Amino acid sequence: MTGPLNFFNYRLIFVDCEGANLEPWGDWPLREFGAVDYATRISFYGEDNSRQTFERFLAWLEEFDTERMVFISDNPAYDWPPIKWYFMKHDLENPFGHSARRIGDFYAGLTGDFFNASRWKRLRQTPHDHNPVNDALGNAEAFERMLRGERG
């Protein structure tokens, strides 16, 4: 397999979050998170939800010269809210805007089967082990394989 396909002025960032128990009326339960740039496979590890971590994350994202960042995950319903929340809580710009993309929906569209939203996980090369960087990397690898015609 050769390198990732070119998406011109879009930067595809694969993100995975690992949560903690939610305290009643507390902050979003984000223990750690990982992000992988699709084009370069350069990764970021967020060790907590502190302002310092999110400032480092934003600086890492800003290193990529692009018009638009696209947040992609296995499950944006789980992964997107804490990222959005902590950018907002720490009064930092959210470079992803207000939306995210779900890998399973993309795969279901490719296969023409609305309910086939999980088989793509077989295309991961890096094992899914709940290390957020590994999980984000495995998702990026599976996405690349989908784009190259594999269907699991």
C-alpha positions as CSV (number, residue, x, y, z in Angstrom):
1,M,0.0,0.0,0.0
2,T,1.3,3.5,-0.8
3,G,0.8,6.6,1.2
4,P,-2.6,8.3,2.1
5,L,-4.6,9.8,-0.7
6,N,-4.5,13.6,-1.1
7,F,-7.4,15.6,0.2
8,F,-6.1,19.0,-1.0
9,N,-7.0,21.7,1.5
10,Y,-8.8,19.4,4.0
11,R,-6.9,17.9,6.9
12,L,-8.4,14.7,8.2
13,I,-7.8,14.3,11.9
14,F,-8.7,10.9,13.4
15,V,-9.6,11.3,17.1
16,D,-10.3,8.8,19.9
17,C,-11.2,9.7,23.5
18,E,-11.1,7.6,26.6
19,G,-13.5,8.6,29.3
20,A,-13.8,8.5,33.1
21,N,-16.8,8.3,35.4
22,L,-19.0,11.4,35.0
23,E,-19.3,13.4,38.2
24,P,-22.8,14.7,38.8
25,W,-23.0,18.2,37.2
26,G,-19.3,18.1,36.6
27,D,-17.1,18.4,33.6
28,W,-17.2,16.1,30.6
29,P,-15.6,12.7,31.5
30,L,-12.4,12.9,29.4
31,R,-9.4,11.0,30.9
32,E,-7.2,11.1,27.8
33,F,-7.4,11.4,24.0
34,G,-5.4,10.7,20.9
35,A,-5.3,12.3,17.5
36,V,-3.7,11.2,14.2
37,D,-3.2,13.3,11.1
38,Y,-4.3,11.1,8.2
39,A,-1.8,12.5,5.7
40,T,1.4,12.2,7.8
41,R,0.4,9.7,10.5
42,I,1.8,12.2,13.0
43,S,0.1,11.8,16.3
44,F,-0.9,13.8,19.4
45,Y,-1.5,12.4,22.9
46,G,-3.7,14.4,25.3
47,E,-3.0,13.2,28.8
48,D,-5.9,15.0,30.4
49,N,-8.5,17.7,29.9
50,S,-6.5,20.7,31.2
51,R,-6.1,24.0,29.5
52,Q,-2.4,23.3,28.9
53,T,-3.2,20.1,27.1
54,F,-5.8,21.7,24.9
55,E,-3.4,24.6,24.2
56,R,-0.8,22.1,23.1
57,F,-3.4,20.2,21.0
58,L,-4.5,23.5,19.3
59,A,-0.8,24.3,18.6
60,W,-0.3,20.8,17.2
61,L,-3.3,21.2,14.9
62,E,-2.1,24.7,13.7
63,E,1.2,23.2,12.5
64,F,-0.7,21.8,9.6
65,D,-1.1,24.3,6.9
66,T,-4.7,23.8,5.8
67,E,-8.0,25.5,5.1
68,R,-10.2,23.1,7.0
69,M,-9.8,20.4,9.7
70,V,-12.2,17.4,9.6
71,F,-12.8,15.5,12.8
72,I,-13.2,11.8,12.1
73,S,-13.9,9.1,14.7
74,D,-15.3,5.7,15.2
75,N,-18.1,7.2,17.2
76,P,-18.5,11.0,17.1
77,A,-21.4,10.8,19.5
78,Y,-18.8,9.8,22.2
79,D,-15.6,11.4,20.9
80,W,-16.8,14.8,19.7
81,P,-18.5,16.3,22.7
82,P,-15.6,16.3,25.1
83,I,-13.2,17.8,22.5
84,K,-15.7,20.5,21.7
85,W,-16.5,21.1,25.4
86,Y,-12.9,21.5,26.5
87,F,-12.0,23.9,23.6
88,M,-15.1,25.9,24.6
89,K,-14.4,25.7,28.4
90,H,-10.8,26.8,28.0
91,D,-11.9,29.6,25.7
92,L,-9.9,28.3,22.8
93,E,-10.7,28.2,19.1
94,N,-12.1,24.9,17.9
95,P,-10.5,24.3,14.5
96,F,-13.0,21.5,13.7
97,G,-16.0,23.9,13.7
98,H,-19.3,22.3,14.7
99,S,-19.3,18.9,13.0
100,A,-17.6,15.5,12.9
101,R,-17.7,12.5,10.5
102,R,-18.3,8.9,11.5
103,I,-16.3,6.1,9.9
104,G,-19.1,3.6,10.1
105,D,-21.5,5.8,8.2
106,F,-18.9,6.2,5.4
107,Y,-18.4,2.5,5.3
108,A,-22.1,1.8,5.2
109,G,-22.4,4.1,2.2
110,L,-19.5,2.5,0.4
111,T,-21.1,-1.0,0.8
112,G,-24.6,0.3,0.0
113,D,-25.9,-1.2,3.2
114,F,-27.2,1.3,5.8
115,F,-26.8,-1.3,8.6
116,N,-23.3,-2.4,7.7
117,A,-21.5,0.2,10.0
118,S,-19.1,-2.1,11.9
119,R,-17.5,-4.5,9.5
120,W,-14.9,-1.9,8.6
121,K,-13.2,-2.4,12.0
122,R,-11.7,-5.6,10.5
123,L,-9.6,-3.3,8.3
124,R,-7.6,-1.9,11.3
125,Q,-4.0,-2.8,11.3
126,T,-3.0,-1.4,14.6
127,P,-4.9,-3.3,17.3
128,H,-7.8,-1.6,19.1
129,D,-6.5,-1.6,22.7
130,H,-8.1,1.5,24.2
131,N,-4.8,3.5,23.9
132,P,-6.3,6.5,22.2
133,V,-3.4,7.1,19.9
134,N,-3.4,3.4,18.8
135,D,-7.1,3.5,18.3
136,A,-7.1,6.7,16.2
137,L,-4.2,5.2,14.1
138,G,-6.0,2.0,13.5
139,N,-9.1,3.9,12.4
140,A,-7.0,6.0,10.0
141,E,-5.4,2.8,8.6
142,A,-8.9,1.2,8.1
143,F,-10.1,4.4,6.4
144,E,-7.2,4.3,4.0
145,R,-7.9,0.7,3.1
146,M,-11.6,1.5,2.5
147,L,-10.5,4.3,0.1
148,R,-8.3,1.8,-1.7
149,G,-11.3,-0.5,-2.3
150,E,-11.1,-3.0,0.6
151,R,-14.4,-3.8,2.3
152,G,-13.5,-6.2,5.2
